Amino acid sequence: MATPQAPTVKISPAEGTSKVHPDKKVVVTAAGGALENVVVEADGEQLDGRYNTDKTRWVSKTALKPSTSYSVSATAGATTASSTFTTAKPERSLQVADVTPNAKGEKLGVGAPIIVTFNQPVSNKATIERALEVEAEKPVEGAWRWINDTVVIYRTAKYWPAHQKVTFNANITGIKAGKGLYGTKDYTADLKIGAKQISKVDVAKHMMYVYRDGKRVQTMRISAGMATTREYTTTSGVHLTMERGSPVRMISPGRKKGDPGYYDVMIDHAVRISNSGEYVHAKNNVWAQGVRNVSHGCVNARPDQAKWYYDHFQRGDVVDITGTDRELEWNNGWGFWQMSFSQWKKGSALNSSKA
């Protein structure tokens, strides 16, 4: 009686292959029997894969790590096969250079964006965007928008629900980002969304109201831009708080010492709300606050209240300003909420989000 033949097992990449592209799949096939076990390993980590329905074929699901040695072992019946191969070192390495806002231990406001900067220009934007993941405890819709070849920004459709953790993952290892450019390192950031802090500034009425989690916690008499020129007009729209300093040196843009309108001053408890020089800050200007607008465009408040605002600051808090004819541009500071979400999504590299 003839002995049944043992199954044959084939592994690709084959034993001893080098310079394997990280986006190549590992494929294990069996003839004359089913695969019982496939293990693909590098640096003590196993590579995920899936079998077809009759378990005669196994294909890896994720990209390979560049510059790495892999071992493959597979069994089918009495047959055991193995292979070792190494992946290519990319000509250029893609990594996440920065995620903002993401300082250690900081709590963020409900308007906060996730600004991701890469160390190299990305040409395969859709491929990289698919590898970026945002997971929230209280999920809301959101989308990425590419600002240029190295910066992509995530914004939610509506403000983040307050008091929750959001995790950002860039699963870019082995992902091809351009010619000779591969991701070489994943990146994770745990972001904390704090209280829902929204300030309403009415320039015409010279008032600012601060609400935390829906409750008014501060009423501030303010003085805003005198509006004699566009430069001295406070911008209307949805601003986000970006940074703070005490003191901050403020110098009149485009003017030299001796020019009319020149100033060079140190200002206490200043919270930045745009890139065009606007802050909410302290000024002992009580005669004007609540009465008239006399500033160069900033929102100034009584020193004790400005200090309170400074002390309760979270990056990404909302400052909604109304009452002027100068609109905040969407790319002035973090003015991203000035763009409708349907418009925002058009900056995504994924066609599905352009629907």
Buried (B, 14 or more C-beta within 10 A) or exposed (E): EEEEEEBEBBBBBEEEBEEBBBEBBBBBBBEBBEBBEBBBEBEEEEBEBEBEEEBBBBBBEBBBBBEBEBEBBBBBBEBEBEBBBBBBEBEBBBBBEEBBBBEEEBBBBBBBBBBBBBBBBBEBBEBBBBBBEBEBEEEEEBBBBBBEBBBBBBBBEEBBBBBBEBEBBBBBBBBBBBEEBBBBBBBEBEBBBBBBBBBBBBBEEBBBBBBBEEEEEBEBBBBBBBBEEEBBBBBBBBBBBBBBBBEBEBEBEEEEEEEEEEEEEEBBBBBBBBEBBBBBBBBEBEEBBBEEBBBBBBBBBBBEBBBBBBEBBBBBBBBBBEBBEBEBBBEBBBBBBBBEBEEBBEBBBBEEBEE
